[in-house]
Amino acid sequence: MAFTSPDAKDLRSPARYLWWLVRSQRGRVVAGAAISVVWMAGLTVPPYLLSRAVDDGLRAHDTGALLGWTGALLAVGAVNAAAAIARHRTMTRVRMNAMFRTVRATVRQAAGLGDALRRHTDAGEVATIAMNDVYIVANTLTVTGPGVGSVVGYVVVAVLLLSISPLLAAVVLAGVPLVAATVGPLQRRLQHVGTGYRQQQGELTGLLVDVVSGLRVLGGLGGKDVYAERYRRRSGELRDQGYRVGAVTSWVGALATGLPALFLALVTWLGARMAAEGSLAIGDLVAVYGYTAMLVVPVSFFIEAGNDIARGLVAARRVTSFLSLEPRHQDGAHPEPAPGEPAVLHDPASGVAVAPGTLTALAAARPGDSAAVLDRLARFAPSGATWGGTPLQAVPLSRVRARILLADNDAVLFGTTLREAVAGRGTGGRPDAGGDGKAAAVRGEGDTGQDAELLAAIRTAVAEDVVAALPGGLDAPLTARAGNLSGGQRQRLRMARAVYAAPEVLLAVEPTSAVDALTEAAMADRLRAARAGLTTVVATTSPLVLEQADTVLHLVDGQVAAAGPHHDLLHTAPAYRALVARDTGAPETAAP
């Protein structure tokens, strides 16, 4: 089943979003409403059959009539049971469909926001939407089934009571809306306190995620107790807010059960007085009691539906707020095609020009300068960069992402197996490298399977020891963010993942900063061999990596100050020589 994402017009308000969920499965919603109508209307039939059995069978001492009406009562009960099962199954599908649509839209939005996700929201908010709001929003759609059926059942009962006693019909017609309206202020109060509770819940979840992800650092700095106290205080505030939400919810629940019971007692008392006065037959009294007892069901649904809608609007507001966030990078109104063949990447702001099929290194005293250049060349920052003469901002983002890969040290390794961590999205999920097809060699063309390709990428990143050290090899589990690995091991796995993806252009930020010199030299040598014929740009000041580059671009204040092979720059550019020699006291000026 295809799940489409909501349009912008469906995100303008929580109610519009809920209506979109209804429209997205019209057939199933209509079927659920129809079955609910049959079920609710069917509940009005047994009181009538019971009254006929009393008047025509018991009072008249007619055994045949008694058996006939009893048999009809049994048959109607079986039909009602089947309708109840069908209603429940259909409404479960409606809720699950709504839940999956919201989850799918949320995941797509999180992926589409990319690096802008952290700027707009935090992990706690996303986690709360996924664990809490999705379920509440989906549960709101229950009103489309039992809610519609309750309205029909209410009307049917009113008509039947009108045929027995206009007074009782008037009481029912006036009493049920009054009962439902009594809970209205409480539901508005619930929506208000629920909004505050939901906001605090997202903030606290975000704080918990931050504490857990930085637990090692906090412990080393002695800040664990400080954050624990802050979390304890915030969780206490959330608990108090939860008590307020629970108090309102308990009143709604109590009234949902108590008011229909009081209403039933009132109508039964009136009917009993009329029967005692002789204006109402005994069978009709039984029917009145049955009809009124049946009204407990729709009245309860009315109140519960109001509660669900109030909570659903709160949850839908958080969902629509998240789905309305705009990504930082979007295609322009007039896109231009990407170069058909590998082409020069040029960043006018810095003067960096990367020739295709070469290994280029960017060396800068300030690492942020070289990282900023790579951000612009990967279209992660607005710029005037060009690709084969075409403005990079005009190329469709999907083509840029398919052919240019930026690998940095902040890339997340998810809690999964080692195999999946390196393979990215798994078999068949790796994007095609494009270009002239040379990437097929990097992917291990001629090898017997994916494992050979994975191991080749792992070897390029000098991460064979990681596979050997973990029980299970490629199938070894990784904890969240690969917390069971060291910093150097995580860095090498990130490089293995980038090499395995085999992009036409690979941009790497300090790919060897967390490894020892021996491993660094091996990584640089193997990376050059594995990426032969493909475009690779590395931001680094390590001599072991720089000497492997075809061209080194020395950046001073974000501008290219010198360019050439590593060994040539050592003789012609004093500032470059001072930089790579780790002589921080030397002035950073371009060589004459």
N, C-alpha and C positions, 0 to 999 in steps of 0.2 A: 504494500500500500504506500502510495506516494504522499508525503506530508509536505505541503507548501508552507512557506512562512507568511505571516500576516503582512498586509500592506500598511503603508504609513497611516492611511485613514482609519485602520482598525486599531491603531495604537494611540489615537487621540484621547481616549478615555477608557477607564476600566470596563464600563458597560459595553462599549463598542468591541472591546477585545472578547468579552464573554459572548457577545452576539456572533462574533466571527467563529468562535468554537462551535456554536450551534449551527451556523450556516455551512461549516465545513463538513458536516455529517447529517445533512437534512434528512435523508432517508431513514437513518437509524433513529434520529430524534423523533421523527413522525411515527415510526413503528413503536417506539417506547411510549409515546403519548397515547397512541391508539390502544395498545395493550393495557396501559394504566386505566384508560377510560372503561374498557371492558371489565377489568378487575374491580374498579371502584363501583361501577354501576351494578356489577354482579353481587356486590355486598348488600345492595338494597333489596335483592330478591328474596333471600331467606326469611326476613321478617314477614313479608307478605305471605309466603308459603306457610310459615308457622301459624300466622293468624287464620289462614284458611283451614289448616289442619285442626285448629282449636274449635272454630265455629262450625265447620262442615263435618268434622269427624268426631271430636270428643263430645261437644255439646249435643250434637244430633245423634250420637251413638251409632254412627255409620262407619263400620269397620273398613269397608271398601274405600270410602273417601279418605279415611285416615291413612290407609296404606298408600293410596295414590299420591296424596300430598307429601307424605313422608318420603316416598321414592323420588318425587320431584326435588325435594329438599336435598336428598343425597346426591342426585345428579348435578344440581347447581353447585353444591359444595365441591364436587370433583372438578367441575369446569373452573370454578374460582381458584382452586389450588393450582391447576395447570396454568391459568392466567397469571397468578402470582409468581410462579417459577419463571415463566417467559418474561414477565416484567423485570424481575430481578436480573436475569441474564442479559436482557437488552440494555438496561440502564448501566450495568457493569461495563458492557462494551462501550457505551457512550462515555462513561467516566474515564476508562482506560484510553480511549481514542483522544479525548481532550488532554489527558495527562501526557501522552506520547507527543502530541502536537506541541505542547508547551515545552517539553523537554527538548524536542528537536529544534524548535525555534531558539531556545536559550543556548543550546550548544553551538548552533550555527552563528549566533550573535557573538558568543565568546570567541569563536575561531575567527570570525570576520573582523572583530575589533583588533585582534593581534596585539601589538605592543601598546595600543591605546587602552587596553583593558585596565591596566594598573593605574592609569591616569584618571579613569572615570569611577572606578569602584575597587573593592578589595575582594579577596578570596572568601571572606566570611559572608559577604552579601550574596555572592554567587552560590555558595554552599547552602545558605538558608533558603534561597529560591528553589534550588534543586530538591532539598529535603522536606520543605514545609509548604511553600507557596504553591508549588505544582499540584500537590494533593488537594489543597483547599480550593484552588480554582476548579479542578476537575470535579470535585464533589458538589460544586455549585450547580452543575448541569443536571443534578437530580431533579431540580424543580421542573424541568421540561417534561418529565414523565409523571410521577406521582402528583406534582403540582397541578398539571392540567387535569389529571384524573380526579383530583380532589374538588376542583371547581365543578366538573360535571356531576360528581356524586352529590355535592351540596345541592345543586339545582334539582336533581332527580328526587332527593329526599324531600325538598321543599314542595315539589309538585305532588308527591304521594301524600304528604301530610295535609296539603290543601284539600285533597279529596276526602280526608277523614275529618279534619277540623280546621277551619280557617284560623281559629285562635292559636292553635299549636303551630300552624304554618307561619303565622305572623311572628310568633316568639322565635322560631328557628331563623327566619329571614333576617330579623333584627339582631338576634343574639350572637350568631356566628361572626358577623363582621365586627361586632363590639368586642368579642373575645379576642379576635385577631389583632384589633387596633390597640388593645390594652398593652400588648407587648411591644408596640412600635417604638415608644420612647426608649425602652431598654435596648432595643436593637440599634438605635442610633447611638446610644451611649456605648454599646459594645463596639461599634465601628470606630468610635473616637479613641477609646482606650486601646483597642486592638491595633490601631495605626501606630501609636506610641510604643506599644510592646514589640511590634514587628520591627520597628526601626532599632530599638535597643538590642533586640535579638541578633540582628545582622551585625551591629557594631561589636557585640561581645564575641560572636563567632569569629569575626575578623581578628580580634585581639588574641583569641585562643590559637588561631592559625599562626599568627606572628610569633607567639610564645613557643609553640611546639617546633616551628621551623628554625627558630634561633635558640633552642634550648642549650645547645653546646656552648655557643658564644656567651649566652647569659650566665651560664654556670662558670665559665672561665673568668668573666669580668665581675663576678659576685653580684650580678643584678637579678638573679633568679628570685630571690625573696621579694625584691621590690615589685617585680612584675606579678608575682603570685599574690601579693597584697592588693595590687591594683585590680587584678582579675577577681579576687574575692569581693572587693568592694563593688565592682560593676555587676557581678553576678547577684549580689544581694539586692542591688537596685532593680535588676531584672526580675528577681523573685517577687519583690514587693509589687512591681507592675503586673506580674503574673497573677498575684492574689486579687488585684483589682479586676483584671479580665475574668478571673475565675468566679468572682462574686457576681458580676453581671451575667456571666454564662449560667451560673447555677440558678439565678432568678428566672432566666429565660426557660431553662429546662423544667424548673418547678412549675412555672405557669403553663408550659406546654402540656404538662400532665394534669395539673390541678384544675385549671379553668374548664377544660372539656368535661372533667368529672362533675364539677359543680353545675355546668350547663345540663349535663345528662340528668342530674338529680332534680333540677328545676322542671325540666320538661316532663319527667316521669311523675313528679308530684302533681303537676297540673293535669296530666292524663289520668292519674289515679282518682283525683277529685271528680273529674268528669265521669269516670266509670262508676264511682260511688253514687253520683247523682242520677245515673241512668242515661246520660246523654252520649255515652261512649260504650260500645260493645266490648265484651271481654277480649274477643279476638283482636279488635282494633287497638285495645290497650297494649296487648302483646306486640302488635305491629309497631305502635308508637314507640314502645320501649326499644324494640329492635332497631328502628330507624335512627332513633336518637343515639343509641349505643354505637351504631355504625358511624354517626357523625363525629365520634371521638377521633376516628382515623383521619378524615380530611382536615379537621381543625388542628390536630397535632401536626399534620403535614404543612398546613399554612404557617404555623409558628416556626417549625423547623426550617421551612423554605426561607422565611424572612431572616432567620439566624444564618443560614448558609449564604444567602445573598450578601448580608452585611459583612461576613468574614471573607467571602469571595471577592468583594469589591476592594477590600484592604489588600488582599494578596495580589489581585490583578493589577492594582496600582503599582506595586513593586515590580511586577513582571513587565508591565508596559514601560515603566521608567527605564528598566534595563534594556529592553528591546529597542527603545528609541535612541539609545546612545549612538553617536556617529563615529565611524572609524576615522583615523587620521589620514588614511590614504584611500582615495577613491579615483576611479577613472574619470577623465575629463569628458566634456561634452563632445569633443571631436578627437577620438582616439586615432593613433597612427600605428601601422603595423611594425612589429619588431623586425630587426634585421634578419634576413633569411639565413645568413652565414655568420660565423663568429666575427665580431667587429670590435673596433676600438671603443673602450669606455673612457670618457673624458669628463673631468670635473673642473670646470673653469674657475671655481672659487679658489682652488689650491694649485691649479696647473697640472694636476696628475692626469696622465694619459697612460692607459693600460693596453698594451698590444695584445691581440688575441694569441692564444697558444703559448704564452710565456708565463714564467714564475716571476712575479714582481713583488718587491718588498718595500714597505713604507716605514721609515725610521724617523722618529721624532722624540725630542726630549720630553715633551708632554704627551703621554699616551692618548689623551683625549683628542689631540689634533688628528692623529692617524685614524682613530676610531670614527671621528666625525666624517672623514673622507669616505670611509667604507659605508657609513650610514647613507651618505648621499648617493654613492654608486649603486647601492642596493635598493634605493628608493624608500628608505625608512625615514628620510628627512627631505623636506622641500628643497629643491636646488635647480640649477640650470644644467645639470649633468646631461650628457648626450651619449647615445649608444649607436655607433655607426653613423653619426651625424643627426640622428633622430632624437629629439628631446625625450629624455627618459620619463618625464612626467606624463608624456602623451601616449606612451606605450601602455596597452592594457595591463593592469596589475597582475592578472593571472599569468600572462606570458613572462613578465619579469620574474615572478616567483618560481615559475617552472624552469627557468634557465639560469637565474642568478641566486645563489644561496649565500646568506650571511651567517657565519658560525662564530658565536662569541661565547665567552665563559659564563654567561648568565643563562644559557640555554638549559631548560629543565630536563632532567632525566626522571621519567615517571616510575612509580612503583610497579614494575612489571618484570618480565624475564629479561635476561641479558640479551637474548636473541631479539626480542621485540624492541628493546631499547636501542639497539644498533640498526635494526631494519626499519625503524620509524613506524609507518603504518602497516607494516607486514607485507607478505607476499602479494605482488600485484599493486600495492599501494604506492610504491616509489615512483615519483614523477619521472617522465622521460627526460633525458638530458638535452635532447634537441641538438642543434648544431650540425656538425659534419659526421656524426655517428662515432667519433672517436671515443665517446664515453662508454661505448659497449666494451672496450678493452678494459676499462677500469672496473666495470661491473663483473669481470671475470668471464668474458665470452669464451666458450669452449669448455668451461667447467661443468661438472655434472649436476650441480644443484645450487640452491640458495646458500646452504651452509658453506660451500667453497667460497662463494662471493663474500659472505660475512667474515669468514676467517681471513680472506685476503685483505679486507678493509681493516680488520683488527690488527693484522700483522703490520700494515702500513702505519698504524697509530702506535705501534710497539706496545700493544695491550694484550699480548699472548699470556702474560703472567696473570692478568685479571681473570681470564677464562680458566686458567689452570688452578688458580687459588680458590675459586668458588665451587662448592660441591654441586655437581650437575652440569658444569660447563656452560654451554650456551643456554641451557634451560634453567640455570640458577636464578632464583628470585632476587630482585632488587627491592629494597625498602623504598618508602616515599622519598623522592629526590635523590635516590641512590645513596641514602645515608649510611649504608653498610660498606661504602667504599671511601677511600681517601680522596683528597682533593686532586692529587695527580692522576689517580685512576679514573676519576670522573672526567677530567680534562681529556684524557686519551680516548675514553669512550665517546665523548662528543666529537672528537676528530674522526674516529672510526665511523660514526654515523654520517658525518659530512662526506667522507670519502665514499662510503657505500651508496649515498644518494647520487653520486656521479653527476653533479651539475656541470653545465657548460662553463659557468664562471663560479669559482669558489672564492669567497672573501672571508678570511680568518683573522680574528682579533687575538693577538698574543696566544697562539695555540700551544706554546711550550713553556709558559710562564711558571707552571707548577711542577715541573719534572727536573730531574738532575741532569747534569751536563752530558753524561753518556747516553741517556735516553733521548735527550734533546737532539743530539747529533744524529742518532739513528732515525728519529722521526723526520728530521729535515731531509735526510738522504732518501728515505723511502717515500716521502710525500712527493718529492721531485720526480722520482721514477714512476709512481702511480699516476700522477697527473700529467705525464708527458703528452704534449699535443693539446692539452686543455688549458684554459686561462685560470691562473691562481694568483691571488693577491694576499699577502700576509703582512699584518701590522706587527712589527717586532723590532727590538734593538739587540737581539742576540746575534753575536758574530757567527755562531754555528749555523743559524738559519740564513743569515744574510749572505754568507758565502755560497749558498746553494742557489741564490736568486739570479736570474738572467739580468735583471735590472733592479737597482736600489734607488729609491727616491728619498732624498733627505729633506724632511720638512722642517722649516724654521718659521715659527709663528703661523703655522698652518699653510705655508706656501712652499712650493718646491724650490729649494736652494741649490741642490746639486743632484745630478743623476748619472748613473753609470754602474758598472760592475762593482762589487764590494771592494775588491783589491785595488781597483783604480781610484776609488773615492778615498781610500786610506792614504793615498799619496797626494791627492789633489785637493782634498777638502779637510782642513784642520779641524773644523767644528764637527764634522762627521767622525773623524778619527777620535776626537775627545769623547764623543757620545758613546760610540761602541766600546771604547776602552773603559767606560764607566768612570771617566774623569769628570765628575760633576762640577769641579771648580773651573773648567775651561769655558770661555765665553761661547755662546751659541750664535755664531755669525757665519755667513756664507764665505767660502774660500774665494779669493780674487780670481 
